Amino acid sequence: MGRVYIGLQKFPLIHLMGSRTARRTFEFGRTYVVRPKGKHQATIVWLHGLGDNGSSWSQLLESLPLPNIKWICPTAPTRPVALLGGFPCTAWFDVGEISENSPDDCEGLDASAAHIANLLSTEPADVKVGIGGFSMGAATALYSATCAALGRYGNGNLYPINLRAVVGLSGWLPGSRGLKNKIEGSHEAARRAASLPILLCHGTSDDVVSYNYGEKSAHALNSAGFRHLTFKPYDGLGHYTVPKEMDEVRNWLAAKLGLEGSRT
């Protein structure tokens, strides 16, 4: 088997907030790693959806014919989730409802974005790095994309990773309010946003994260300056993935990252 895992990690928020007092400590679960079968050219952190874990996605990603990619599949902390009436489950951040009117859990988003950046920080300099995810994992990947463009987390601390690709399946964009003004206010942020390739895929029959919300998120990113964005609708697809969609992800990553030896 090409999969291995590393153990549990606690990520105290005080690491993110500087001298401010930490209010919550997030304990991230097991991280699964799928080693590249060929020359290591890229590393992608892939994020699961609400209530899931890194194992299920690592098995699916291991079967993709992308021999030059190392996949890192972490598991989110177990926390009470307002959407589920406070029931605890694995979640990258807290959410009350999946809609553009829902307040953002900036603290939870920053903690997860920093954990992901930490996982990517030790990759070799010649390896291209990216983030992908499904549902809430896609939302966290897109939040990370905005941090990468702005050069900082929501709390103001520097974002340290140069992302080369972001993929979001059946997801949405947290923190969209004010994003356009923030990016337009910085030439560097506008440049980084314009150069970051993003692939968004969404089923038209999604009954968990509505297609309309997914499309609005794509428009919000595009309008904020993420020009290198592809939005791919899947007619009749619900809140799950299908082989045709994963083929799209495979071909897109191979093209955008310039991977060798990937079958198309």
TORGU-704108 format. One line per field, with one value per residue (C-alpha): x, y, z; residue in three letters; residue number from 1. Coordinates in nm, 2 decimals. Layout:
# residues N
u <- (X,...)
v <- (Y,...)
w <- (Z,...)
aa <- (ALA,...)
i <- (NUM,...)
***
This chain:
# residues 264
u <- (0.00,0.12,-0.06,0.09,-0.04,0.10,-0.04,-0.26,-0.16,-0.29,-0.28,-0.32,-0.47,-0.21,0.03,-0.19,-0.29,0.05,0.03,-0.35,-0.49,-0.59,-0.96,-0.97,-0.73,-0.80,-0.69,-0.66,-0.70,-0.50,-0.33,-0.30,-0.03,-0.04,0.32,0.38,0.44,0.66,0.88,0.76,0.65,0.35,0.19,-0.18,-0.35,-0.70,-0.97,-1.27,-1.63,-1.82,-1.82,-1.57,-1.20,-0.88,-0.88,-1.17,-1.04,-0.68,-0.82,-0.99,-0.70,-0.46,-0.65,-0.61,-0.35,-0.15,0.19,0.37,0.15,0.19,-0.15,-0.18,-0.53,-0.56,-0.86,-1.04,-1.08,-1.39,-1.60,-1.96,-2.12,-2.41,-2.56,-2.61,-2.76,-2.42,-2.36,-1.98,-1.82,-1.52,-1.53,-1.28,-1.47,-1.81,-2.11,-2.47,-2.61,-2.46,-2.57,-2.41,-2.59,-2.42,-2.16,-1.80,-1.61,-1.29,-1.11,-1.18,-1.10,-0.77,-0.68,-0.75,-0.58,-0.27,-0.27,-0.28,0.00,0.20,0.16,0.28,0.57,0.82,0.77,1.09,1.13,1.10,0.77,0.45,0.19,-0.19,-0.50,-0.83,-1.14,-1.50,-1.79,-1.67,-1.32,-1.36,-1.48,-1.16,-0.95,-1.11,-1.05,-0.69,-0.68,-0.79,-0.53,-0.26,-0.37,-0.39,-0.06,-0.22,-0.48,-0.80,-0.62,-0.35,-0.06,0.14,0.04,0.36,0.27,0.29,-0.01,0.00,-0.35,-0.68,-0.97,-1.31,-1.59,-1.94,-1.82,-1.86,-1.65,-1.64,-1.53,-1.65,-1.78,-1.52,-1.29,-1.29,-1.20,-0.92,-0.76,-0.81,-0.64,-0.31,-0.12,0.06,-0.27,-0.43,-0.13,-0.14,-0.51,-0.49,-0.22,-0.37,-0.55,-0.88,-1.11,-1.46,-1.71,-2.07,-2.37,-2.69,-2.90,-2.69,-2.93,-2.67,-2.46,-2.70,-2.57,-2.68,-2.45,-2.16,-2.21,-2.23,-1.90,-1.74,-1.87,-1.74,-1.39,-1.39,-1.51,-1.24,-0.97,-0.93,-0.92,-0.77,-1.09,-1.28,-1.64,-1.77,-2.14,-2.25,-2.61,-2.81,-2.52,-2.61,-2.38,-2.12,-1.85,-1.85,-1.57,-1.64,-1.57,-1.26,-1.14,-1.18,-0.98,-0.70,-0.67,-0.69,-0.42,-0.19,-0.23,-0.20,0.09,0.27,0.30,0.49,0.36,-0.01,-0.25,-0.53)
v <- (0.00,0.35,0.51,0.60,0.81,1.04,1.09,1.35,1.71,1.98,2.33,2.59,2.91,3.11,3.01,3.20,3.50,3.61,3.77,3.74,3.48,3.16,3.09,2.74,2.46,2.25,1.89,1.77,1.40,1.15,1.25,1.01,1.04,0.88,0.87,0.95,0.64,0.84,1.15,1.38,1.70,1.83,1.79,1.85,1.87,1.73,1.81,1.60,1.71,1.76,1.44,1.25,1.18,1.18,0.80,0.77,1.04,0.90,0.57,0.74,0.97,0.68,0.53,0.84,0.80,1.10,0.93,1.26,1.39,1.33,1.35,1.47,1.39,1.54,1.49,1.79,1.84,1.70,2.00,2.10,2.21,2.46,2.33,2.00,2.15,2.15,1.78,1.72,1.58,1.64,1.99,2.24,2.53,2.59,2.67,2.75,2.74,2.69,3.02,3.36,3.51,3.28,3.44,3.31,3.13,3.32,3.17,2.81,2.90,3.05,2.75,2.51,2.72,2.74,2.36,2.30,2.56,2.38,2.05,2.20,2.40,2.11,2.02,2.05,2.39,2.24,2.07,2.27,2.27,2.31,2.25,2.07,1.95,1.85,2.04,2.20,2.09,2.28,2.59,2.56,2.53,2.84,3.03,2.93,3.06,3.40,3.40,3.31,3.60,3.85,3.72,3.69,3.50,3.67,3.75,3.95,3.70,3.63,3.34,3.15,2.93,3.00,2.80,2.68,2.52,2.50,2.26,2.28,2.02,2.10,2.38,2.75,3.06,3.17,3.52,3.66,3.99,4.26,4.03,4.23,4.56,4.39,4.24,4.55,4.75,4.57,4.53,4.22,4.06,4.14,3.99,3.67,3.63,3.67,3.41,3.13,2.86,2.74,2.46,2.46,2.18,2.17,1.95,2.12,1.89,1.94,1.95,2.03,2.31,2.46,2.49,2.86,2.92,2.74,2.95,3.28,3.18,3.14,3.48,3.64,3.50,3.61,3.95,3.98,3.92,3.54,3.54,3.20,3.03,2.74,2.67,2.33,2.25,1.88,1.83,1.62,1.56,1.57,1.63,1.36,1.30,1.08,0.94,1.19,1.48,1.31,1.27,1.65,1.71,1.47,1.63,1.99,1.92,1.75,2.05,2.33,2.18,2.06,1.70,1.43,1.09,1.15,0.96,1.18)
w <- (0.00,-0.08,0.22,0.55,0.84,1.10,1.44,1.61,1.63,1.87,1.71,1.99,1.85,2.04,1.76,1.53,1.74,1.86,2.21,2.23,2.47,2.30,2.34,2.18,2.11,1.80,1.81,1.45,1.38,1.19,0.87,0.58,0.32,-0.03,-0.16,-0.53,-0.75,-0.99,-0.97,-0.69,-0.87,-0.66,-0.32,-0.26,0.08,0.03,0.28,0.36,0.42,0.75,0.96,0.74,0.79,0.58,0.52,0.28,0.05,0.06,-0.08,-0.36,-0.45,-0.44,-0.73,-0.95,-1.23,-1.10,-1.02,-0.96,-0.68,-0.31,-0.14,0.22,0.37,0.72,0.95,1.10,1.47,1.64,1.76,1.83,1.51,1.52,1.19,1.37,1.69,1.87,1.80,1.79,1.47,1.25,1.10,0.97,1.13,1.29,1.07,1.15,0.80,0.46,0.30,0.21,0.52,0.77,0.99,0.94,1.21,1.14,1.43,1.32,0.95,1.05,1.26,0.98,0.72,0.94,1.00,0.62,0.56,0.83,0.65,0.33,0.48,0.48,0.11,-0.10,-0.28,-0.63,-0.55,-0.64,-0.37,-0.37,-0.17,-0.27,-0.09,-0.09,0.06,0.39,0.28,-0.04,0.16,0.37,0.05,-0.10,0.23,0.21,-0.15,-0.03,0.25,-0.01,-0.23,0.06,0.20,0.55,0.75,0.86,1.20,1.01,1.06,0.74,0.52,0.43,0.14,-0.24,-0.36,-0.73,-0.76,-0.56,-0.63,-0.47,-0.52,-0.40,-0.18,-0.11,-0.03,0.34,0.41,0.08,0.24,0.17,-0.02,-0.34,-0.16,0.03,-0.28,-0.49,-0.22,-0.28,-0.61,-0.47,-0.36,-0.70,-0.88,-0.66,-0.71,-1.08,-1.12,-0.89,-1.09,-0.92,-1.04,-0.89,-0.97,-0.85,-0.91,-1.02,-0.79,-0.48,-0.18,0.09,-0.07,-0.33,-0.68,-0.67,-0.37,-0.54,-0.85,-0.64,-0.47,-0.81,-0.92,-0.59,-0.65,-1.01,-0.92,-0.65,-0.91,-0.93,-1.31,-1.35,-1.23,-1.40,-1.28,-1.40,-1.35,-1.34,-1.45,-1.21,-0.97,-0.60,-0.30,-0.39,-0.65,-0.96,-1.17,-1.45,-1.20,-1.07,-1.43,-1.47,-1.15,-1.27,-1.61,-1.48,-1.22,-1.47,-1.71,-1.45,-1.26,-1.57,-1.45,-1.63,-1.70,-1.61,-1.84,-1.99)
aa <- (MET,GLY,ARG,VAL,TYR,ILE,GLY,LEU,GLN,LYS,PHE,PRO,LEU,ILE,HIS,LEU,MET,GLY,SER,ARG,THR,ALA,ARG,ARG,THR,PHE,GLU,PHE,GLY,ARG,THR,TYR,VAL,VAL,ARG,PRO,LYS,GLY,LYS,HIS,GLN,ALA,THR,ILE,VAL,TRP,LEU,HIS,GLY,LEU,GLY,ASP,ASN,GLY,SER,SER,TRP,SER,GLN,LEU,LEU,GLU,SER,LEU,PRO,LEU,PRO,ASN,ILE,LYS,TRP,ILE,CYS,PRO,THR,ALA,PRO,THR,ARG,PRO,VAL,ALA,LEU,LEU,GLY,GLY,PHE,PRO,CYS,THR,ALA,TRP,PHE,ASP,VAL,GLY,GLU,ILE,SER,GLU,ASN,SER,PRO,ASP,ASP,CYS,GLU,GLY,LEU,ASP,ALA,SER,ALA,ALA,HIS,ILE,ALA,ASN,LEU,LEU,SER,THR,GLU,PRO,ALA,ASP,VAL,LYS,VAL,GLY,ILE,GLY,GLY,PHE,SER,MET,GLY,ALA,ALA,THR,ALA,LEU,TYR,SER,ALA,THR,CYS,ALA,ALA,LEU,GLY,ARG,TYR,GLY,ASN,GLY,ASN,LEU,TYR,PRO,ILE,ASN,LEU,ARG,ALA,VAL,VAL,GLY,LEU,SER,GLY,TRP,LEU,PRO,GLY,SER,ARG,GLY,LEU,LYS,ASN,LYS,ILE,GLU,GLY,SER,HIS,GLU,ALA,ALA,ARG,ARG,ALA,ALA,SER,LEU,PRO,ILE,LEU,LEU,CYS,HIS,GLY,THR,SER,ASP,ASP,VAL,VAL,SER,TYR,ASN,TYR,GLY,GLU,LYS,SER,ALA,HIS,ALA,LEU,ASN,SER,ALA,GLY,PHE,ARG,HIS,LEU,THR,PHE,LYS,PRO,TYR,ASP,GLY,LEU,GLY,HIS,TYR,THR,VAL,PRO,LYS,GLU,MET,ASP,GLU,VAL,ARG,ASN,TRP,LEU,ALA,ALA,LYS,LEU,GLY,LEU,GLU,GLY,SER,ARG,THR)
i <- (1,2,3,4,5,6,7,8,9,10,11,12,13,14,15,16,17,18,19,20,21,22,23,24,25,26,27,28,29,30,31,32,33,34,35,36,37,38,39,40,41,42,43,44,45,46,47,48,49,50,51,52,53,54,55,56,57,58,59,60,61,62,63,64,65,66,67,68,69,70,71,72,73,74,75,76,77,78,79,80,81,82,83,84,85,86,87,88,89,90,91,92,93,94,95,96,97,98,99,100,101,102,103,104,105,106,107,108,109,110,111,112,113,114,115,116,117,118,119,120,121,122,123,124,125,126,127,128,129,130,131,132,133,134,135,136,137,138,139,140,141,142,143,144,145,146,147,148,149,150,151,152,153,154,155,156,157,158,159,160,161,162,163,164,165,166,167,168,169,170,171,172,173,174,175,176,177,178,179,180,181,182,183,184,185,186,187,188,189,190,191,192,193,194,195,196,197,198,199,200,201,202,203,204,205,206,207,208,209,210,211,212,213,214,215,216,217,218,219,220,221,222,223,224,225,226,227,228,229,230,231,232,233,234,235,236,237,238,239,240,241,242,243,244,245,246,247,248,249,250,251,252,253,254,255,256,257,258,259,260,261,262,263,264)
***
